[in-house]
Structure formats: C-alpha cells, structure tokens
Amino acid sequence: MEAVILAAGKGTRMHSKLPKVLHTVGNKPMLAHVIDSAASAGAKKIHIVVGNDGKQVKDKIRSFTFQNKISWVLQAEQLGTAHAVQKAIPHIGTKTRNEHILVLYGDVPLIRPDTLRQLLASTRANTIGILTLITAKNRGLGRILRDESSEIIGIVEEKDASDSQKEIQEVNSGIMALPVGQLESWLGRIERNNQQSEYYLTDIVALAVAEKVAISSVVVANEMEVQGVNDKSQLVLVERHFQMTKSKALLEKGVMLKDPSRVDIRGELNCGHDVEIDINTLFEGNVTLGDNVKIGPNAVIKDSSIGNGTQILPGTIIEGATIGEETILGPSARIRPGTILKNKVKIGNFVETKNAVIGKGSKANHLAYIGDAEIGENCNIGAGTIFCNYDGANKHKSVLGDNVFIGSNSVLVAPVNLERDSFVAAGSAINANVPEGHLAVGRAKQRNISGWKRPSKEKNS
C-alpha cells in the first residue's frame, strides 16, 4: 500500500509566510504527523504533493521523518484535489497497481493509524473506501449522498449543494482508499464544471457508481480526528485536543497531573510510578521522569532524563541534561545542555549550569554560574560564585575535587584545579591551582581612605 498526501495548499487564511502544513501541533509540523500515521498504517511509499513552496516543506520535513519512504511531487498550478492526485499517479509503483492507495491531507494532523487500517480493511479489490463523519457542524464540508438502500452514490461540495442536500449531516472527511487500477481512468474523466472551477477528487465516486463499483465507508467516531486546519483558530483547537489526548494517556498510566489542561507535551514524555506534575509545565523533545519525581509549576524540561525521587521546584528550566536521583533543583534554576548532576545534588535559585558534571551530594544553593566544570562529591559552591570559563576565544575547564568549599562571591578563572578538601575564602579571585587541604585567599588588601567625599549630582544651572 502506498499513500498520497496533498500538501500544496497555500493556506492564505493562516496569514503566514510559513507553508500551512509546516505549522506545528505538539511542536511537530502537521505534515509530519500525517506522514507518521500513513507509515504506521503500512504505507511503504508516501507521495507528498507540494506547491511552489515545496523546497521549504522538504527542508523542514527532512529532520522529522525517514526520507527513503517519501517521494515529492510538484503541483505547480493548484487546480483541485483530483489534479493533485493525478500528478502523483506516475510515481506510484507498478506493484501497487492492483492495490489501493490512501489519499490523505497534510492539514489533517490527528488522523490515527488505527482508523486508516480500519478504512483499508473495509475495502475489497476494485472498490472505493471513504472515511465519513456524522456531525451537525457540517458547514463548508462535502455531503455524502446515499440512495434508498443507504449505498453511497456521490459526494456534493457545499458550494454546489442544493438546500436539501445542505441539511445532510454525514460529511466527507476527504480521506479515501482508492483502487489504483481504475483511478487513472477516473481522474482523466473528471471535469471542473463547478463553482470553484476545480477538478474535485470526490467526483470519482459518481463515476465509480456508474461503473457499478462498490463504495464502502467507515464513520469516524471522533470528529477531531479528521479536523482540518485552515486558520489559526482551528490550529489552536487541534493543538488543545492533541494535548488533552496526551494528558489523558498519562493519567491512565498513573501520572498525577494537577490540571491536565495546563500541561503541554511537545515530544515524548515517559514517566515512572508516582510522578506528580504541577500546572503550566512544558515538556519538549524526549524527556524521561523516574519514579516519585515531583515537577513544580512553571517548569520547562527539554531532552533530559530525571532520576528517581528528584524534585523540580517552580520556575526551573532544564535542557539537554541528565539529573540523578533524590536531587533538588530550583526554584528558578537554569540547567543547560551538557549538565550531569549525580545523586542528591542541590541546585538552588538563580543558579545556572552548562557543560558541568557535579558529584554526589554537592550543592550550589544561590546565585551562581557553573560552566565547563567537573565538581567532585560533597562540594559547596557559595552564593555569587562565577566559573569564568571563556577567555574571549576559547572555553576552559575548572576541576574541583571532593569536599571543596567555595566561599561566597568568588571567581574561578579557568583553567584551574582545586584539589580535594581545599577551601576558597569568600570574595576571592582564583587563577592558580589550589593544593589539597589548602586555604586560598585571592583578595587585595583592604584600604580605608580618610577624607573621601561621596559623589554628588550636579545641580542644574
């Protein structure tokens, strides 16, 4: 089975320079969602019909999916859905000529693989399968026409429908399973004598009925699954449904979400047992939370793993990090890529780390920057400590052994090595190695100057 995804629409109602199918749901382009569903449903090859902005679409999609499954088809002039499928026909493999193809849409991102498999299973050789929806909200959608025996005999677009036909509540989702052997002939006979002056793919239904080809249908249970996106309001609607589906799946697995409507998952989130997630939390990329992890409100976690029993306090941002067990981060800490925190580490408020490995039991409780550092176990980094890792051209590393104490408001000028049990006096600037067990004092001698006058503001003349 192969699939054709129509993705050439200009999306003028989005009011954006970005091609419509590249607008994201869950931080992933809508088109990438549809590609994944088609592949999961069994499509061995996926033909994507794009317009003149196809290069931009290709460049973006390359980072989200396997390119060996995809062929790109140009529809330079958009003359309708049948015209788009016609452009894809020459690219369909010869082995598929006796099979069905799936016709999908790049702006219908929530279609599930199970639904597509059900549609394919409903078709027999040389029959057409149509995915339909029964809804009172049928405005703008093509109506399904049935005869007295409830057999499908056609699809009429709303602009071409009579008043009585507009009352029909069974509508066309646009998603079809079409027999390749007859499809090329039908496409060649479609005319564009309609209000839009376009070649409608739906017109093949009447042609098939005239040839006594059977039309099967599957009614989709959840209308959001076939919700198309034509403007930003519909994009928001789809995004909310997507997020609530993710939240529901977490709840079913035993994750405690304080408010499911205020958690956003823009990637993959895997959770252990007894995980609690508070409000306004955002997960991006691939995130793993161990058992008994507690996430406070307003946290952002991206491409990171969090060990068992760790607490993420409010306002903390974590990206590209590996966090050990029983660690406490925040509130308002920033953990940047390359950070590895071992077990029982404490990173407090307004502490930032980058490319730092921090050993078991070490802590930096307040107002510090730790960049390009390797810190041993049970170290204390005082408030206001800065690891100066950048000389204006290159990055350098600071290495601290076990049980090192850094007094408040100190500066470590890398490269520098502080051996185990060394101690840095508060307010020191350290630019040389400190031997084991030594106290380093890097302060200028204090001077008290008498007769000094405080600066004052100049008076306006």
Rosetta blueprint (number, residue, H / E / L):
1 M L
2 E E
3 A E
4 V E
5 I E
6 L E
7 A E
8 A L
9 G L
10 K L
11 G L
12 T H
13 R H
14 M H
15 H L
16 S L
17 K L
18 L L
19 P L
20 K H
21 V H
22 L H
23 H L
24 T E
25 V E
26 G L
27 N L
28 K E
29 P E
30 M H
31 L H
32 A H
33 H H
34 V H
35 I H
36 D H
37 S H
38 A H
39 A H
40 S H
41 A L
42 G L
43 A L
44 K L
45 K E
46 I E
47 H E
48 I E
49 V E
50 V E
51 G L
52 N L
53 D L
54 G H
55 K H
56 Q H
57 V H
58 K H
59 D H
60 K H
61 I H
62 R L
63 S L
64 F L
65 T L
66 F L
67 Q H
68 N H
69 K H
70 I E
71 S E
72 W E
73 V E
74 L E
75 Q L
76 A L
77 E L
78 Q L
79 L L
80 G L
81 T H
82 A H
83 H H
84 A H
85 V H
86 Q H
87 K H
88 A H
89 I H
90 P H
91 H H
92 I L
93 G L
94 T H
95 K H
96 T H
97 R L
98 N L
99 E L
100 H E
101 I E
102 L E
103 V E
104 L E
105 Y E
106 G L
107 D L
108 V L
109 P L
110 L L
111 I L
112 R L
113 P H
114 D H
115 T H
116 L H
117 R H
118 Q H
119 L H
120 L H
121 A H
122 S H
123 T L
124 R L
125 A L
126 N L
127 T L
128 I E
129 G E
130 I E
131 L E
132 T E
133 L E
134 I E
135 T L
136 A L
137 K L
138 N L
139 R L
140 G L
141 L L
142 G L
143 R E
144 I E
145 L E
146 R E
147 D L
148 E L
149 S L
150 S L
151 E L
152 I E
153 I E
154 G E
155 I E
156 V E
157 E L
158 E H
159 K H
160 D H
161 A L
162 S L
163 D H
164 S H
165 Q H
166 K H
167 E L
168 I L
169 Q L
170 E E
171 V E
172 N E
173 S E
174 G E
175 I E
176 M E
177 A E
178 L E
179 P E
180 V H
181 G H
182 Q H
183 L H
184 E H
185 S H
186 W H
187 L H
188 G H
189 R H
190 I L
191 E L
192 R L
193 N L
194 N L
195 Q L
196 Q L
197 S L
198 E L
199 Y L
200 Y L
201 L H
202 T H
203 D H
204 I H
205 V H
206 A H
207 L H
208 A H
209 V H
210 A H
211 E L
212 K L
213 V L
214 A L
215 I E
216 S E
217 S E
218 V E
219 V E
220 V L
221 A L
222 N L
223 E H
224 M H
225 E H
226 V H
227 Q L
228 G L
229 V L
230 N L
231 D L
232 K H
233 S H
234 Q H
235 L H
236 V H
237 L H
238 V H
239 E H
240 R H
241 H H
242 F H
243 Q H
244 M H
245 T H
246 K H
247 S H
248 K H
249 A H
250 L H
251 L H
252 E H
253 K L
254 G L
255 V L
256 M E
257 L E
258 K L
259 D L
260 P H
261 S H
262 R H
263 V E
264 D E
265 I E
266 R E
267 G E
268 E E
269 L E
270 N E
271 C E
272 G L
273 H L
274 D L
275 V L
276 E E
277 I E
278 D L
279 I L
280 N L
281 T E
282 L E
283 F E
284 E E
285 G E
286 N E
287 V E
288 T E
289 L E
290 G L
291 D L
292 N L
293 V L
294 K E
295 I E
296 G L
297 P L
298 N L
299 A L
300 V E
301 I E
302 K E
303 D L
304 S L
305 S E
306 I E
307 G L
308 N L
309 G L
310 T L
311 Q E
312 I E
313 L L
314 P L
315 G L
316 T L
317 I E
318 I E
319 E E
320 G L
321 A L
322 T E
323 I E
324 G L
325 E L
326 E L
327 T L
328 I E
329 L E
330 G L
331 P L
332 S L
333 A L
334 R E
335 I E
336 R L
337 P L
338 G L
339 T L
340 I E
341 L E
342 K L
343 N L
344 K L
345 V L
346 K E
347 I E
348 G E
349 N E
350 F E
351 V E
352 E E
353 T E
354 K E
355 N E
356 A E
357 V E
358 I E
359 G L
360 K L
361 G L
362 S L
363 K E
364 A E
365 N E
366 H E
367 L E
368 A E
369 Y E
370 I E
371 G E
372 D E
373 A E
374 E E
375 I E
376 G L
377 E L
378 N L
379 C L
380 N E
381 I E
382 G L
383 A L
384 G L
385 T L
386 I E
387 F E
388 C E
389 N L
390 Y E
391 D L
392 G L
393 A L
394 N L
395 K E
396 H L
397 K L
398 S E
399 V E
400 L E
401 G L
402 D L
403 N L
404 V L
405 F E
406 I E
407 G L
408 S L
409 N L
410 S L
411 V E
412 L E
413 V E
414 A L
415 P L
416 V E
417 N E
418 L E
419 E L
420 R L
421 D L
422 S L
423 F E
424 V E
425 A L
426 A L
427 G L
428 S L
429 A E
430 I E
431 N L
432 A L
433 N L
434 V E
435 P L
436 E L
437 G L
438 H L
439 L E
440 A E
441 V L
442 G L
443 R L
444 A L
445 K L
446 Q L
447 R L
448 N L
449 I L
450 S L
451 G L
452 W L
453 K L
454 R L
455 P L
456 S L
457 K L
458 E L
459 K L
460 N L
461 S L
